[in-house]
Amino acid sequence: MEVFVLGYHLTERDRLWGLINVSKQELSKHYSNLENLRTRYPRIERRKRKYRSAGHDHIGLFAKDLETLRQLLSDQAILAASATLNLRLMQQRGTIYPRFHNPALARLVCGANATELSKL
């Protein structure tokens, strides 16, 4: 299961989008009501994900543009919720997908600050 996905719009290849799958349980420790999250980030879409491997409490946060994605990636609560989901996935089993992962991008995102995110 993907934890972080970065892509571009097919009709506008210079316009990026991103998806971050997170643990709803961990996120609710910081945002007691998910409407508070929508108030802080009005441009995101919350999507229920149908992946069973992530457990019962995961949601996807979809950013249609790079600026919204940068905001999400600078939020420590969202990074913690993503890390929780990722750890849960890693503890389950190995997969055939490591060759598709980008460790350099993961290091950048996990250790990101505003200056580094502006380089994306």
Beta strands, then each sheet from edge to edge (+ up, - down):
strand 1: 4-8
strand 2: 16-23
strand 3: 44-48
strand 4: 58-63
sheet 1: 1+ 2- 4+ 3-
end
